[in-house]
Amino acid sequence: MHAPQVSPNITAALELVSRGLRVFPCNAKKQPILKGSWKEIASNSAFAVQAHWGQHPDALPALHLGAHGLLVI
């Protein structure tokens, strides 16, 4: 019997939250998947990440850069 494979996307999301960054799930078009404000959904909780990616295992992790004073140019 094989252990279930863990999505590399949830692994990446969990690594980001372990560093204190707030993440939220998005699709391949870089659009938030969950309803509501992505700014409010973004979390640095491993529990929240596991719940979000449990519902959307193929979701890509996106960062709430503004919450950390970061900007991408």
N, C-alpha and C positions, 0 to 999 in steps of 0.2 A: 504494500500500500504506500502511495506517495503522499507526501505532505502537500497541501495546497500551495500553489505558487503565489507569492506576494507580488503585487503590481509594482513595477519600478516607480510609478507615479506616486503611490502612497508612501513608498520608502523615501522618495525625495521630499515629499511634503512633511513627513515626520522628522527628517533631518533638519529641514528649515525651522520647524517649530522648536526643535531641541536647541536651536541657536537663538530663540526668542523672537523670531520673525513671525508676522501674522500672514497667513495664507488663506486662500479660498479656491474652490474648484472651478475650473473653466473648461470650455470645449476647445476643439482644434482651431476654431476661429478667434480664440482668445476672448470669448464672451463668458461672463459668469453663468454657471449652470443653475444655481439655486435662486429661487425667487426672493426678492427683497433687496435691500441695499448691500452691495458687495462690501462696502466699507464697514457695515455692521456685522456681516457674516464672517469676514476675515478674522481668524483666530490664531493664537499661538498655543492652543490647547491640543495635546495629543488625542484626548478623548473626542473633541469636536472633529479633528481630522479623520479619525477612524470612523466616526459616524457618517461624515460627508462622503468619504471614499468608499464606505460600505454600500452606500446607495448608488454611487457613480464611480465604479472601479477604474474606468478608463479616463477619468477627468485628469486634466493637467493642473499642477499646482501653480497658482499665480500669487504674487506678492502684493501686499498693500504697502507700496513704497513710501507713500506720504506719511504713514503712521510712524515711520522710522527716520523721517527727514531725508529720505533718499530720492534721487532723481536720475532717470536714465535719459541720456541724450543720444 
